[in-house]
Amino acid sequence: MPECVLARGFRHSAIEGSGSNWEKGSSSGDKFVFKRNVNDYKTFSQFTGISVDQIKVDVSNYTAEAGSVIIVLKPEYLETLSVGKHTLTAMFTDAEDVTVEFEVTAKGKSTTPETTVTPPTDNNANNNADNTNTGKKSVKTGDNMNVGMVVMIMIDTALAGIYLTLRKRRNK
């Protein structure tokens, strides 16, 4: 968790957004939350702005609100950034700046694999089927065991047990 410590004993740290991934074409922004370890209610009053890749960002390109400091980069601004890793620095008057990293990816090229679990609609549902609502694969659970093979092994074991029992009786 990126953070900075001052001689006064308090620090600001990023508690959300560090390492985030924003995909081009998304209609939502990218959210970052910065918190102060002491007297958190003062965090927002000490906030002075942000920079991305060491360039100060105009306040029209993000929203900032209290609740620690909640920054949301607007999608219109994020669209102007190149695909790749970027740094966001939150600036404060009472402590050192806090820098976090985030990534902008091309549409459909997310670097963080997303997995959707879709509950089966009946007992015969295939856990490997495409999730037609999202186009994502659902998670495959359980073993990849062939049921027919298990049944054959059970039958062979039962026949072997019967054979050994009959042979033992014949030898007495």
N, C-alpha and C positions, 0 to 999 in steps of 0.2 A: 504494500500500500504506500504510494508516494506521500511523503509528508515532510514538513520542515519544523525544526525546533528552534526557539529563540531563547536567549539567556534568561528571559523573564519566566520561563518554565511552561509556556504554552506553545501550541503548534496548530497549524491547519493541516488537514490531510484529505485526500480524495477517498470518499467512501463508496462512490459509484461512478462508473463510466471509464475508469482506467482499463485499457485493453479492449474497449468496445469496438464494434464493427458496424459501420453504416453502409448500406448498399445503395448505389446510385438508383434513382427512380423511386425511392421510398418516399412516402408522403409524410412520414413522421421525422422529427428531428433526432439528434443524438443528445442524451441527457448525461450530465455530470453533476455530482454532489460533493461539496467541500464542507468539512466540519472542523470546528475548533475543539480541542480537548478540554478546555476550561472556559466557562462562561460562553457556551455556544451561542446564546442569544445575541452576542456581540459580533458574530461572524459576518453577517450581512452588512452591518454598518461599517465594517472595515474593508469591505470588498471594493476594488477600484476598477476592475475590468478584466478582459482576457486578451490573450494573443494566441494565434495559431501559427505554428512554425516561425515563431519570433516576430510576427507581424501583428500589430494591434488590430483587433477586430472591432468594427463599428457596432455600437449598441443596436442598430437596426437589424443586425444579422444574428442576434441571439436574444433570448429572454433570460432575465435573472430575477429570482425571487427568494424571499426569506424562507427559512426552514433549514437552517445552516445557510448555505448558498447553493441554490439549484440553478444550474445553467442548462439551457436547451439551445443547441445550435440549430438554426432554422434550416429546413431542407433546401431552400433556395440558395443559401450560402454554401451548404455542404456540396451541392451540385457543382459549384465553381472550383472545388478542390480536386486535385489530381488523384487518380487511383493510387493507393499506397498508404504507407504509415505517415502519421502526422503527430505533432505534439500540441497540446492545449495547455497554456499556462494561466492559472488564476492568480491575480495580483491583489495583495492586501497591504494596507498601510501599517499594520501592527505586527506583521510577521513576514518571513520570507515567502516568495512566490511558490506555488505548488504546480509542478508540471506532470502531466499524464500523457500517455500515448493512446491514440485511437487509429483505426484504419478505415479508409474508404475503399470499397470494392466495386467492381463493375457489376451491373445488373446480372443476376444469375450466377455470380462468381464468388459467393460468400466463402471466406476461408474457414469459418466456423461451421462445421457440419450441424445441420439442424435435424432432429429426429422427432417424428410424430408417432405417438402410440395411438392406434385406433382400436377400440374394443370391437370384438367380433359381433356381428348382428345375429348369428346363430351358432350352434355348437359345431357346425361344419365349416366355419369361416377359416380362410387361409391367412395366417399371420404374415405371410410374405406378399400379400396382394398390394397393389398400388392404392394409395389413399386418393380417391378421385376428387375429393373436395379440395385438396391442396396440391396434388401432383407430387407429393413426397412419399417416400417409402416408409411404411410403418416398421416398427422394430420387430425383428423375428425373435421369438422366445422359445425356450425349450430345446431339447436335443434334436438333432437331425437324424433320428434313428428310424430305420425301416421296420414298420410294424410287422410286415410279413415275415421278415427274418426272425424277429423275436418269437412269433408264433411257431415257426419251424423249430427253433431251438427248444422251446417248451415241449413240443410233441416228441422230438428226439430224446429229450431227457426223460419224459414219462415212459417211452418205449424201452429205453435202456433200464429204467428201474423195474419195469414189469419183467423183462428178460432175466435180469439178475435174480429177482425173487423166484421165478419159476425154475431157474437152474439150480438155485439153492435148495428148493423143495425136492427136486428130482434126485439130487445127490444125497439126501438123507435117507 
